[in-house]
């Protein structure tokens, strides 16, 4: 791949990408081909069609598959174990009962979404969603309601925080590219988060649940626990266990921030150890070990009994992990084909206002190759010289930064690994995921751009 360069222009590349997406949808929806197999077939065909050298195709596919698995498998695996322990002990049901008692049945979706906004500040989207799912499922079963009524507001909350609020990688990348003020981006991102979530997550969740009123399946954590638990753990214990990974991850974030402003020595061994402990996979592993003792060993589930509980959590997520990895592989093939660079280059001089151009470039690259991070980096890299040369106020630069982030999340679909993660975790088929999650992502993007554009005009 080092000596290979793409000779196709943006037009043919975009046509190939559109045909590949259409073929994938036909294979899965019309011919019922398993999503994992369909993604592998279409990824291989797309690599040939875009001219990637034959001797590099397998490396491109495997490396992108492995890269996606590296970020997803540990998080989903540990998260599923944690969720199974919480569910099996009766803790999820106890917490669900308490939430319903405190907030009422009608306000349960709002409460779950609000809790997810809080949890989403330090924790990444996929990890936060997996940790929150046992509570979402427990509330849905407790109230016998559609899973999307409780799941979509929570998932949207994690998405909003992940896309727009530092220290998540998207906004941090855009801050560095544009030279924006990190404090202002953080402040504006937090202020934007609630109205953005309320419209694109909570209200949309209410609407989507009426259209798709399916209940909880036995998808993520194995067979549902139907036995009545005589003595479930205390609600405070369950909350403490669920908050443990958040505390560790937030400590990691705080230490890195302290080092960046000179308040801590990043070369010290204690600093490196503390940062390692607060990285998401390690934080979740520690949480699983604590939960194994508190919700398992201490309650009489020991030895092979505890091992079987944990083992039952891993079987159902196998398909989720593999399909998510294959989704990352498909997006990686499109990225390797150069479609993002070709699109960005063709849109570089279209004469639009900088904030609009940054948003549209991010949108188109996102739609073409799937990765929100690549879309954001591409758009920010292209527009950074224009921002630096323009006479923009500090707040206008913040608005451009967040507008680019808004474009990078637009309408995630089959070439985005997150699309498969959300759809499979919530028990949705491809068509339903397109009608619910893809629309939510588009709505989140458009509403966020409207807010940032108003900010750009006013300040």
C-alpha positions in Angstrom: 0.0 0.0 0.0 3.0 2.3 0.5 3.6 2.8 -3.2 0.0 2.7 -4.3 -2.1 5.8 -4.9 -5.8 6.0 -5.9 -6.3 7.0 -9.6 -10.1 7.1 -9.5 -11.8 10.5 -8.9 -14.4 11.3 -6.3 -17.3 10.5 -8.6 -16.5 6.9 -9.4 -15.4 6.3 -5.8 -18.7 7.6 -4.5 -20.6 5.5 -7.0 -18.7 2.4 -5.8 -19.4 3.2 -2.2 -23.1 3.8 -2.9 -23.4 0.5 -4.8 -21.6 -1.4 -2.0 -24.0 -0.1 0.6 -27.0 -1.0 -1.6 -25.6 -4.5 -2.2 -25.0 -5.0 1.5 -28.6 -4.0 2.3 -30.0 -6.3 -0.4 -28.0 -9.2 0.8 -29.0 -8.8 4.4 -32.6 -7.6 4.1 -33.8 -9.3 0.8 -31.7 -12.5 0.8 -31.3 -12.9 4.6 -27.5 -13.4 4.3 -25.9 -13.3 7.8 -24.6 -9.8 8.4 -21.1 -11.0 9.3 -20.8 -13.0 6.0 -22.4 -10.2 3.9 -20.0 -7.6 5.3 -17.0 -9.8 4.5 -18.2 -10.4 0.9 -19.0 -6.7 0.2 -15.7 -5.6 1.8 -13.8 -7.9 -0.5 -15.7 -6.8 -3.6 -15.3 -3.1 -2.7 -11.6 -3.5 -2.3 -11.3 -5.0 -5.8 -13.6 -2.4 -7.3 -11.7 0.6 -5.9 -8.4 -0.8 -7.2 -6.7 -1.7 -3.9 -3.7 -3.9 -4.9 -4.6 -7.6 -4.6 -1.6 -8.4 -2.4 -2.8 -5.7 0.1 -6.5 -6.5 0.3 -6.4 -9.1 3.0 -4.1 -7.0 5.1 -6.4 -4.0 4.8 -9.4 -6.1 5.7 -7.8 -8.0 8.6 -6.1 -4.9 10.1 -9.3 -2.9 10.2 -11.3 -5.8 11.5 -8.7 -6.3 14.3 -8.5 -2.6 15.1 -12.3 -2.4 15.6 -12.3 -5.6 17.7 -9.5 -4.2 19.8 -11.6 -1.3 20.9 -14.9 -3.2 21.1 -14.3 -6.8 22.2 -12.8 -6.1 25.6 -15.4 -3.4 26.4 -18.4 -5.4 25.3 -17.0 -8.6 26.9 -16.3 -7.1 30.3 -19.5 -5.0 30.1 -21.6 -8.1 29.4 -20.0 -9.9 32.4 -20.7 -6.9 34.6 -24.3 -6.7 33.3 -24.9 -10.5 33.8 -23.7 -10.3 37.5 -25.9 -7.3 38.1 -28.9 -9.0 36.5 -28.3 -12.5 38.0 -28.0 -11.1 41.5 -31.3 -9.3 41.2 -29.5 -5.9 41.4 -30.8 -4.7 38.0 -34.4 -5.4 39.1 -33.9 -3.8 42.4 -32.5 -0.6 40.8 -35.3 -0.6 38.2 -37.9 -0.8 41.0 -36.3 2.1 42.8 -36.1 4.2 39.7 -39.7 3.6 38.9 -40.7 4.4 42.5 -38.7 7.6 42.6 -39.4 9.0 39.1 -42.7 7.2 38.2 -43.4 5.0 35.2 -44.0 8.0 32.8 -40.7 9.6 33.6 -38.5 6.5 33.5 -37.2 7.1 30.0 -36.3 10.6 30.9 -34.5 9.5 34.1 -32.5 6.8 32.2 -31.4 9.3 29.6 -30.5 11.9 32.2 -28.4 9.3 34.1 -26.7 8.4 30.8 -25.8 12.0 30.1 -24.1 12.1 33.5 -22.3 8.7 32.9 -21.3 9.8 29.4 -19.1 12.6 30.6 -16.1 10.4 31.4 -16.9 7.1 29.6 -16.8 6.3 25.9 -20.0 5.6 24.0 -19.8 1.9 23.6 -18.6 1.1 27.1 -21.2 3.4 28.7 -24.0 1.8 26.7 -23.0 -1.7 27.6 -22.8 -0.8 31.3 -26.2 0.9 31.2 -28.0 -1.9 29.3 -28.9 -4.2 32.2 -30.7 -1.3 33.9 -32.4 -0.3 30.6 -33.6 -3.9 30.1 -34.6 -4.3 33.7 -36.8 -1.1 33.5 -38.3 -2.2 30.2 -39.2 -5.6 31.6 -40.4 -4.1 34.9 -42.8 -1.8 33.0 -43.5 -4.3 30.2 -42.7 -1.5 27.7 -40.8 -1.3 24.3 -37.1 -1.4 24.7 -36.5 1.6 22.4 -38.6 3.8 24.8 -35.8 3.3 27.4 -32.8 2.4 25.2 -32.8 5.1 22.5 -32.8 8.1 25.0 -29.9 6.4 26.9 -27.9 5.6 23.7 -28.5 9.1 22.3 -27.2 10.6 25.6 -23.9 8.7 25.4 -23.6 9.7 21.7 -24.1 13.4 22.5 -21.5 13.4 25.2 -19.1 11.4 23.1 -19.3 13.6 20.1 -19.5 17.1 21.5 -17.9 17.2 25.0 -14.2 17.0 25.7 -12.3 14.9 26.8 -13.8 12.5 24.2 -11.5 12.1 21.2 -13.8 13.8 18.6 -13.9 17.2 20.1 -10.3 17.0 21.3 -9.2 16.3 17.7 -11.2 19.2 16.4 -9.9 21.5 19.1 -6.3 20.7 18.2 -6.9 21.2 14.5 -8.6 24.6 14.8 -6.7 25.9 17.8 -10.0 26.4 19.7 -10.1 27.3 23.3 -10.6 23.9 25.2 -12.4 25.5 28.1 -14.9 27.3 25.9 -15.5 24.1 23.9 -16.2 22.2 27.1 -18.5 24.9 28.4 -20.5 25.2 25.1 -20.6 21.4 24.7 -22.1 20.9 28.1 -24.7 23.6 27.6 -25.6 22.2 24.2 -25.8 18.6 25.5 -29.2 18.7 27.3 -31.4 20.4 24.6 -29.6 18.4 21.9 -30.3 15.1 23.8 -33.9 16.2 24.6 -34.8 16.7 21.0 -32.7 14.0 19.2 -32.8 11.4 22.0 -35.7 11.7 24.3 -38.4 13.0 22.0 -37.2 10.8 19.1 -37.1 7.8 21.4 -40.8 8.4 22.4 -41.7 8.5 18.7 -39.6 5.6 17.6 -40.9 3.4 20.5 -44.5 3.9 19.3 -43.5 2.8 15.7 -41.5 -0.2 16.9 -43.0 -1.4 20.1 -40.9 -4.6 20.5 -39.9 -5.7 24.0 -36.7 -7.0 25.5 -35.2 -10.2 24.0 -32.7 -12.5 25.6 -30.0 -11.1 23.4 -27.2 -9.5 25.3 -27.0 -11.3 28.6 -28.3 -14.7 27.7 -31.5 -16.2 28.9 -33.6 -13.9 31.1 -33.4 -14.5 34.8 -37.0 -15.4 35.8 -36.5 -16.7 39.3 -37.5 -14.4 42.1 -34.4 -13.3 44.1 -35.1 -13.6 47.8 -32.5 -11.1 48.9 -31.3 -8.9 46.1 -28.4 -6.6 46.8 -29.0 -3.1 48.1 -29.6 -0.5 45.5 -26.7 1.6 46.9 -24.4 -1.4 46.3 -25.5 -1.8 42.7 -25.1 1.9 42.1 -21.6 1.9 43.6 -20.6 -1.0 41.4 -21.9 0.7 38.3 -20.2 4.0 39.2 -16.8 2.3 39.9 -15.7 2.2 36.2 -16.9 5.8 35.8 -14.8 6.9 38.8 -11.7 5.2 37.6 -12.1 6.5 34.0 -12.8 10.0 35.3 -9.6 9.8 37.5 -7.7 8.9 34.3 -9.1 11.9 32.5 -8.4 14.3 35.4 -4.8 13.1 35.6 -4.2 13.6 31.9 -5.7 17.1 32.1 -3.6 17.9 35.1 -0.5 16.8 33.2 -1.4 18.9 30.2 -1.4 22.1 32.3 1.6 21.2 34.3 0.0 20.2 37.6 1.2 16.6 37.4 4.4 14.9 36.2 3.5 12.6 33.4 6.8 10.8 33.6 6.3 9.6 37.2 5.7 5.9 37.7 2.7 6.5 40.0 1.2 8.7 37.3 1.6 6.0 34.5 0.1 3.4 36.8 -2.9 5.5 37.8 -3.5 6.4 34.1 -3.3 2.7 33.1 -5.8 1.7 35.8 -8.3 4.4 34.6 -8.2 3.3 30.9 -11.6 1.9 30.0 -10.7 -1.9 29.5 -8.8 -2.0 32.8 -11.5 0.0 34.7 -14.2 -2.4 33.4 -12.0 -5.5 34.3 -11.6 -4.1 37.9 -15.3 -3.5 38.1 -16.0 -7.1 37.0 -13.7 -8.5 39.6 -15.3 -6.4 42.3 -18.8 -7.4 41.1 -17.7 -11.0 41.1 -16.9 -10.8 44.8 -19.7 -8.5 45.9 -22.6 -9.9 43.7 -21.2 -13.4 43.4 -18.8 -14.9 45.9 -20.2 -13.0 48.9 -23.7 -14.2 48.0 -22.7 -17.8 47.7 -22.0 -18.1 44.0 -18.5 -19.6 44.1 -16.2 -21.7 42.0 -17.8 -23.3 38.9 -21.2 -21.7 39.7 -19.7 -18.2 39.3 -17.7 -19.3 36.3 -20.9 -20.5 34.6 -22.7 -17.2 35.3 -19.9 -15.3 33.6 -19.6 -17.8 30.8 -23.3 -17.4 30.0 -22.8 -13.7 29.4 -20.2 -14.2 26.6 -22.1 -16.5 24.2 -24.8 -14.1 23.2 -22.3 -11.2 22.5 -20.2 -13.3 20.1 -22.3 -12.3 17.1 -22.4 -8.6 18.3 -18.6 -8.4 18.5 -17.9 -10.2 15.2 -20.5 -8.2 13.2 -19.2 -4.9 14.8 -15.7 -5.9 13.8 -16.9 -6.6 10.2 -18.6 -3.2 10.1 -15.3 -1.6 11.0 -13.6 -3.7 8.3 -16.1 -2.5 5.6 -15.6 1.1 6.7 -11.8 0.6 6.7 -11.8 -0.7 3.2 -13.7 2.4 2.1 -11.2 4.6 4.0 -8.2 2.8 2.4 -9.7 3.4 -1.0 -9.1 7.1 -0.6 -12.8 8.1 -0.9 -12.6 10.5 2.1 -9.6 12.4 0.7 -11.1 12.5 -2.8 -14.4 13.9 -1.5 -12.7 16.5 0.8 -10.4 17.7 -2.1 -13.4 18.1 -4.4 -15.3 20.1 -1.8 -12.4 22.3 -0.7 -13.2 25.4 -2.8 -17.0 25.5 -3.1 -17.3 29.0 -1.8 -19.6 28.3 1.2 -19.1 29.9 4.6 -16.4 28.1 6.5 -18.8 26.7 9.2 -21.2 25.3 6.5 -18.3 23.9 4.4 -16.8 22.2 7.5 -20.1 20.6 8.4 -20.9 19.4 4.8 -17.4 17.9 4.3 -17.7 16.0 7.6 -21.2 14.8 6.6 -20.2 13.5 3.2 -17.0 11.8 4.4 -19.0 10.2 7.2 -21.7 8.9 4.8 -19.1 7.6 2.4 -16.7 5.7 4.7 -18.5 5.4 8.1 -15.9 6.5 10.6 -16.9 9.6 12.6 -13.3 10.1 13.6 -12.0 10.0 10.0 -14.8 12.3 8.9 -13.9 14.8 11.6 -10.1 14.7 11.1 -10.5 15.0 7.3 -12.9 18.0 7.5 -10.9 19.7 10.2 -7.6 19.2 8.4 -9.1 20.6 5.2 -10.8 23.6 6.8 -8.1 24.5 9.4 -6.1 26.9 7.1 -9.3 28.8 6.3 -10.2 29.1 10.0 -6.6 30.3 10.8 -6.7 32.8 8.0 -10.2 34.1 8.9 -11.0 36.9 11.3 -13.1 34.8 13.7 -13.8 35.4 17.3 -12.9 32.7 19.9 -16.6 31.8 20.2 -16.9 31.5 16.4 -13.9 29.1 16.3 -15.7 27.0 19.0 -18.8 27.0 16.8 -16.9 25.8 13.8 -15.2 23.1 16.0 -18.6 21.8 17.2 -20.2 22.1 13.7 -17.5 19.8 12.3 -18.1 17.3 15.1 -21.8 17.5 14.3 -21.2 16.6 10.7 -19.0 13.7 11.7 -22.0 11.9 13.4 -24.5 12.4 10.6 -26.7 9.3 9.8 -24.4 6.4 10.8 -25.3 3.4 8.7 -24.0 0.0 7.6 -20.4 1.1 7.1 -20.2 2.3 10.7 -19.2 -0.2 13.4 -21.4 1.8 15.9 -24.5 1.1 13.8 -24.0 -2.6 14.2 -23.2 -2.3 17.9 -26.4 -0.4 18.8 -28.6 -2.5 16.5 -27.4 -5.9 17.8 -27.3 -4.9 21.5 -30.9 -3.7 21.3 -32.1 -6.7 19.3 -32.9 -4.8 16.1 -32.6 -6.0 12.5 -30.9 -3.9 9.9 -34.0 -2.2 8.6 -35.2 -1.3 12.1 -31.8 0.1 13.0 -31.8 2.2 9.9 -35.2 3.6 10.8 -34.4 4.3 14.4 -30.7 4.8 15.1 -29.6 6.1 11.7 -32.4 8.7 11.9 -31.4 9.6 15.5 -27.8 10.2 14.4 -29.0 12.4 11.5 -31.3 14.3 13.8 -28.6 14.8 16.4 -26.3 16.1 13.7 -28.8 18.6 12.2 -30.0 19.9 15.5 -26.4 20.4 16.7 -25.4 22.2 13.5 -28.4 24.5 13.9 -27.3 25.3 17.5 -23.7 25.9 16.4 -24.7 28.1 13.5 -26.8 30.3 15.8 -23.8 30.6 18.1 -21.6 31.5 15.1 -24.0 34.3 14.0 -24.6 35.7 17.5 -21.0 35.8 18.7 
